[in-house]
Amino acid sequence: MVRKAIIPVAGLGTRFLPVTKSIPKNMIPVLDHPALHYAVAEAAEAGIRDIMFVVSKNQETVERYFQNNAELEDALDSRGNTSRADEMRAIARMVNVSTVLQEQQLGLGHAVLMAREIIGDEPFAVFLPDDIIWGAMPTIGSMIEQYREHGSNVIAVKDVPDSAVPFLGIVDGRPVSDSEYVLSGMVEKPSLENAPSNLAIIGRYVLSPEIFDILERVEPGAVGEIQLTDAIKVMMENPGVRAYRFPGRHFDVGTPAGLLKASIHAALQRDEMKDDIVEWMKLAIAEHGR
């Protein structure tokens, strides 16, 4: 059973300056929930109970968001807004959270390695909260089922257009079903001519604890970073690595445009907002066309 997850949130968030001078990137809202909320909610829905945030300095708001705020909850209750007060309490009950400070951002592999003591000797999940996936079932839950069935590490992938291939991690593998692949290779940011496929790695992983020993031995790259993909490649022979091509809608909220698209998508799921947003979009598109 996968009970724990690592969510790296350290980083400067330079694409979102100047707002990230004072607000961690993953706390910028997608509509009315911070981007980080969606990753934690997906984890909780899949039965994960313990979340380790790998943070940098001045990111206290990350952990605080998932704690009770009795003053706020009591104020909402006193105003008769009990449903919103209950919603705030539910956020604090979703999972157990803890943090570890990453003083230097030395790659995703380094961030994962920092959580080794808390994860211990059991399989775990990794979420990159820049990737929001909306679907009928939690993507990480389906990946956990694959891990349980096959004993192989699992990464999430999706088909991307040719234009995106040179900017992403791309996998090579053999399909074993409509949505599953046994992997034989991974390439970071290949040229389109050298890319083995159009299947790009998306920020969800289910990993066995053996990866920690491998990360300890992985040589840092040219800029001194320890890459998680380098360690995963070592595990392709034993116990193996599978890719899961997930259904649902994916948004990269690590860019301002992606964040805006995700916010619009979220608004269109709300009955009280949908008609207003659709009408405004029609007017905005017509005006832009002129």
N, C-alpha and C positions, 0 to 999 in steps of 0.2 A: 504494500500500500504506500503510495506517495503522499506524505503528510506535510512536507515542508517545501518552501519555495524561496528562491533568491530573486530579488528585484533590484538591479543596479540603478541608482538614480543620481550618482555623482556626475559632475560635469558642469561646464559653464553655461551651456545653453546659448551660445553666441548667436545662433540664428534668430533668437527672439529678443535680442537686445533692442531697446533699453529695459524692457520689463523684467528681464532676468537679472538685472542688477540687484533686485530686492525679492524676487519671487522665484523659487525653483521651477525650472521648465516644466516638470511633470505635475506641478500644481496649477498651471494655467488651465482654466476650465475649457472643457468641451461642452458647450452649452452651459449647464449649471453644475457639472461635476468635474473635478480635476481629472486630467488624463489618467493619473495613477489609480484613481478609483476603479476604473474599468478593468485593469489588470487584477486588482485585488478581488473584485467581485467575481471575475471569471475563476480565479483560484478557489474562492470559497464555494462556488457552485459545484466545483469538481471534487470537493471534500478535503481540500488542503486547509490545514488549521493554523500553521505557523509560517509567518512571513518574515524574512530577513531583508531589510533594506540596507544596501551598501550606499552610504551617503558621503558627501563632502561637507566641509565646514559651512555653518550658517544655513543648514537645511532642517532646522528643528521643526518647521511646519509640517514636514512629511510625516513624522511620527505623531505629531499632535493632532493631525486631521483624523487619525484612527483611534483617538482616545475620547472618553466622555468629556463633555463640557456641561457640567451640572448647571452653571449659571445660565447658559443659553437655553438648555432644555427646560429649566424651571420658568424662564421668562416666556417661552413659547406656550407652556402649559397655562400660565396665568392669563394669557391673552386668548385662551380657548383654542389655540392652534395645536391640539394634541397630536394630530396626524403628522405634522412636521416635526414635533418633538420626538415622536416615536421613530421617525425616519433617522433623526440624528443619533438616537440611541442604537439603532440597528447598525449604523456604520461602525460604531465601536465594538459591536458584538460579532462582526463578520469573521475576524481572524485575530490571532495573537500576533502582535508585531514587536520587533526589536530592530536595533540598528547597529551597524559597525561602520566606523569612520575610515574612509579611503583617502588618505592624505595626498596621494599622488594618483592621477588617473593613468594607469599603466596597462590599459586594455581590458576587454571583457573577461578574458581568462584570469587576469589578476583580481578583478572584482569577485568572481566566483570563488577563487581560492581563499579570499579573505573570510568567507563564511564557512570554511571547512569545519571549524570546531563546533559550531552550532548544528550543522547538518549531520555530522557524525557519519556512521557507517550504514547509510540507507539511501535509497534512490531519492531524487529530488527534482523539482522543476525549476526552470529559469524563465523569467518573463522580461522582455524588453518593453517597457510601458509606452514607448513611442509607437508601438504597433497595437492598434485597437481592432479587435475582430468581433463583429456582431453576427451571431448565428443562433439557430434554434437550440443547439447544444454547445456547451463550453468546449472550445478547441482543445484546451489542455486536458480535459476529461477524456476525450477520444484518444489522445496521445498516451495517456496513462494506461488506458485499456490495451493499447498496442504493446506497451512496455510489459504489462503483466502477461500478455499472451505469448510474446516472442522472446522476452528477456533482452532485447536489443535497445540501445539508445534510440531516441526518436527526436527528429527535428521537424518543424513545420515549414512547408514550402507552398508557393503558389506560382502559377504561370504569369509571366510578365512579358510585355512587348519587347521587341528587339532593341528599341531605343533605351530601355532601362537596364539591359543586361550588363553593360560595362561599368555600372555603378553599384552592383550588388554581388553578394556571394551566390554562386550558382553550383548546383549539384549535378553529379553524374550517377545514374543508377538504373536498375532493372525493375520495371513495373511488375508487381505481383497482384495488383487489383486496380480498380479504377482510381483509387486514392492512395495507394501505398507503394513504396519503392524500396528496394534493398540497394543501399548506396555503395558505390565503388570509388567515388572521388568528390572533391569539393574544390572550387576555384574561386578566389577572391577577385572580383572586378575584372573578369576576362574581356578581351576584345570579342566582338561578336563572332569573328571568324574562328576563334579558339574556344568558344563556349561549348560545353558538352550538351547543354539543353537550355531551355528557357524557364527552368524551375529555380526560383530564387528563395533563399533562406529568409524566413520571417521569424520575428523574435519570440519563439516558443521552443523550449527544449525540455525533454525528460531524460535525465542522465543517471548513470550508475555511479556510486561513490568512488569507484576506481579512477575516475577522471581526475581526482585531486592529486594522486601520485603522479599522473602524467603531466598535469599542469606544473608540478614542481620541477619537472625535467625539461619542459619545453623551452627552447631557446627564444629569447625575445627577438622581435622583428627589428627592422631597420631603425624605427623610431623608439625602440626600447619597450614596446608593448608586448604583452603576452596574449596571444590570440586563442580564444576558445576553439575556433575551428581547427587550429593546428592539433590540439589535444583530441578533438573528436575524430580526426583522420586516423590517429593511432589506433582507435578502437574499432575501425571498420572491419578488421579481420576477426577480432574477438573482443567483446561478444557480438559485434556487428552494430550497424547503424541503419535505421530506417527513416524514410521521409514520409510525412503525412501531408497530402494535398487537401487542405481543409475547405469545407464549404463556407458560405457566409460572405459578409462584406468586410473588407480590410481597409483601414485607413492608416497612413503614416502620419502621425500627428507630431513628428519631429521637425516638420517644416510649417511655416505659417499658413501656406496654402492648404496643406493636408489637415491642419487643425480646423481651418474654416470649413472645409468640406465635411469633416466629421461633425462639426457643430450643426451645420445645415441638415445633415442626415438625421442627427438626433432630434432636431426640432420637428422634422417631418414625421417622426414616430409619435409625436404628442398630439392628441386630439385637439387640445386647447390652442395649439400653435399652428397646426398644419395649414389650415385655410389661409391664415394671414401671411405665412411665409411664402406659400405658393403664389398668392396674388402679388406680393411685393417682388418676387423673383420675375414674374411675367413683366411687370412694369420696368424693373431694372434692366432686363434683357432687351426690351424694346428701346429703352433710352440709350443703352450701350450701342445698339445696332445703328442708331442715328449718328 
